[in-house]
Amino acid sequence: MLTPYIAEGLAKGELCFGIQKAHVIWRLHAELRAAGIDVEGARERGALVLRPGREAYFTEGRFEPARMKEALIDLIDDAARRGFAGLRTAGDLSWVANDPSVWERILDYEAWVQCCYPGRTATGFCQYPVGEFPANVVHRLTASHGAHLTETAPIGTHHSLHIRSAVHNTEIVASKEEPVRKYYYVVQQNLSREALAWGVERDFESAAARATQADIN
């Protein structure tokens, strides 16, 4: 998911900022280059900033929501001052799962971010290993985001991605057995489960775009 997400931001002239594991940064750079993006040029002009390690979230050795809020607002304002079309962030928060003492602070921070982003030229993508949290924490995490995506582990011949918003639930399924990979999508209302749209595309981006358009309509 990171590669098309970051690639779209760079294409739109946004400042793309991320905190990721070192091996993820290496792979992301490689995939962006393979997609024809000038990674070195983007880094030199400050359009692509990827920092390794969870320490980037810490101030004086601990996670401080107030400091992170200030840093986020500064990033958004700095992107605008430097002439970027907006700010696009991607943060790996997998380390949170192993530290229950920080869960409440993270939840408070995420709730604040959800209120902060609307109306600003900023897009955020938070990454959590939801299977490693208690159900009540997962519920609060997903409730504090406008939409959440859950990628399933490959099972048999299919691989699926769930995208859930406040109103609609989308599933995109890739078939691995067909000679030409196909991506099937269906959009349903959360409560009634009524199918609003469905179809098939030859790549993930097209299936996601179709599903998103159906969600908006």
C-alpha positions in Angstrom: 0.0 0.0 0.0 2.8 2.4 0.7 4.3 2.5 -2.8 1.2 3.8 -4.6 0.3 6.0 -1.6 3.7 7.8 -1.7 3.9 7.8 -5.5 0.5 9.6 -5.7 1.7 12.2 -3.2 4.9 12.9 -5.1 2.9 13.2 -8.4 0.6 15.7 -6.7 3.6 17.8 -5.5 3.1 17.0 -1.9 5.8 16.6 0.8 5.8 12.9 1.7 7.0 12.2 5.2 7.2 8.8 6.8 8.5 6.9 9.9 9.2 3.3 8.8 11.4 0.3 9.6 14.7 0.5 7.8 14.0 -2.5 5.5 10.7 -1.0 4.6 12.4 2.3 3.6 14.9 0.4 1.4 12.1 -1.6 -0.3 9.9 1.5 -0.8 12.8 3.4 -2.4 13.4 0.4 -4.8 9.7 0.1 -5.7 9.4 3.9 -6.3 12.5 3.7 -8.6 10.9 0.8 -10.5 7.8 2.9 -11.0 9.9 5.5 -12.7 10.2 8.0 -9.8 13.4 10.0 -9.3 13.8 9.0 -5.6 17.2 10.8 -5.2 15.8 14.0 -6.7 12.7 13.9 -4.5 14.9 13.4 -1.4 17.3 16.2 -2.4 14.5 18.8 -2.8 12.9 17.6 0.5 9.8 16.1 -1.1 10.5 12.6 0.3 11.6 12.3 3.9 11.6 8.8 5.4 13.0 8.3 8.9 13.8 4.8 10.4 13.0 3.6 13.8 10.4 4.2 16.4 12.6 6.8 18.2 11.3 9.4 15.8 8.1 9.3 17.8 9.9 9.9 21.1 10.8 13.1 23.0 13.3 12.6 25.7 12.8 8.8 25.6 9.0 8.7 25.7 5.9 9.3 23.5 4.5 12.8 24.2 1.2 13.5 22.5 1.4 17.2 22.9 4.9 17.4 21.3 3.7 15.2 18.5 0.8 17.4 17.9 3.0 20.5 17.7 5.4 18.6 15.4 2.6 17.6 13.0 1.2 21.2 12.8 4.7 22.4 12.1 5.1 19.9 9.3 1.8 20.9 7.7 2.7 24.6 7.9 6.3 24.0 6.7 5.1 22.1 3.7 2.9 25.0 2.7 5.6 27.6 3.3 8.0 25.6 1.0 5.5 25.6 -1.8 4.3 22.0 -1.6 0.7 21.2 -2.5 0.2 19.5 0.9 1.7 17.1 3.4 1.3 13.3 3.2 2.4 11.2 6.1 2.8 7.4 6.7 3.7 6.2 10.2 4.6 2.6 11.3 3.2 2.2 14.8 3.8 -1.5 15.2 6.0 -0.8 18.3 2.9 0.3 20.2 1.6 -3.2 20.4 4.4 -4.3 22.7 4.0 -1.3 25.1 0.5 -1.2 26.8 1.6 1.7 28.9 1.5 4.0 25.9 -1.9 2.8 24.5 -4.0 5.6 26.2 -1.6 8.3 25.0 -1.7 6.9 21.4 -5.5 6.7 21.4 -5.7 10.3 22.6 -3.3 11.4 20.0 -5.1 9.6 17.2 -8.4 11.1 18.2 -6.9 14.6 18.1 -5.3 13.9 14.6 -8.8 12.9 13.3 -10.1 16.3 14.3 -6.9 18.1 13.1 -6.7 16.8 9.5 -10.0 17.8 8.0 -9.7 21.3 6.4 -6.0 21.1 6.2 -3.9 20.2 3.2 -2.7 16.9 4.8 -3.3 13.2 4.4 -2.3 10.7 7.1 -1.8 6.9 6.9 -1.2 5.1 10.2 0.0 1.5 10.2 -1.0 -0.9 13.1 -0.7 -4.7 13.6 -4.4 -4.8 14.7 -4.2 -8.5 15.4 -1.8 -7.8 18.3 -4.2 -5.5 20.3 -7.3 -6.3 22.5 -10.6 -5.8 20.7 -11.5 -2.7 22.8 -8.2 -1.0 21.7 -8.8 -2.0 18.0 -12.3 -0.5 18.2 -11.1 2.8 19.5 -8.2 2.9 17.0 -10.5 2.3 14.0 -13.1 4.7 15.4 -10.5 7.5 15.5 -9.8 7.2 11.8 -11.9 8.3 8.8 -11.4 4.9 7.2 -9.4 1.8 7.9 -7.8 -0.9 5.7 -7.2 -4.4 6.7 -5.0 -6.7 4.6 -5.7 -10.4 5.0 -2.9 -13.0 4.8 -3.0 -14.9 1.5 -5.4 -17.9 1.9 -5.6 -20.4 -0.8 -5.8 -18.7 -4.2 -7.0 -15.3 -3.0 -5.7 -12.2 -1.2 -8.1 -9.5 0.0 -8.1 -6.0 1.4 -10.9 -4.5 3.5 -11.6 -0.8 3.5 -14.1 0.4 6.0 -15.5 3.9 6.4 -18.2 5.3 8.7 -20.9 4.3 6.2 -19.5 1.8 3.7 -17.5 -1.4 3.7 -15.3 -2.3 0.7 -13.6 -5.5 -0.1 -11.0 -5.9 -2.9 -10.0 -9.5 -3.7 -7.1 -10.6 -6.0 -7.2 -14.0 -7.6 -3.8 -15.5 -7.9 -4.7 -18.5 -10.0 -6.0 -16.8 -13.2 -3.5 -16.4 -16.0 -4.1 -12.6 -15.9 -4.4 -11.3 -12.3 -7.8 -9.8 -11.7 -9.0 -7.6 -8.8 -12.7 -8.0 -7.8 -14.3 -5.3 -5.7 -17.6 -4.9 -3.9 -18.9 -1.9 -1.9 -21.7 -2.5 0.7 -23.5 -0.4 3.3 -22.4 -1.2 6.8 -25.8 -1.7 8.4 -28.0 -3.2 5.7 -25.1 -5.0 3.9 -26.8 -3.9 0.6 -24.4 -4.1 -2.3 -23.9 -0.6 -3.8 -21.3 -1.4 -6.5 -19.2 -4.3 -7.7 -16.9 -5.1 -10.6 -13.5 -6.3 -11.7 -10.4 -4.5 -12.8 -6.9 -5.6 -14.0 -4.9 -3.7 -11.3 -5.4 -2.8 -7.7 -5.3 1.0 -8.3 -8.2 0.8 -10.7 -10.3 -1.4 -8.4 -9.6 0.9 -5.5 -10.5 4.0 -7.6 -13.8 2.4 -8.7 -14.7 1.4 -5.2 -13.8 4.8 -3.8 -16.0 6.5 -6.4 -18.9 4.3 -5.5 -18.3 5.0 -1.8 -18.4 8.8 -2.4 -21.5 8.5 -4.5 
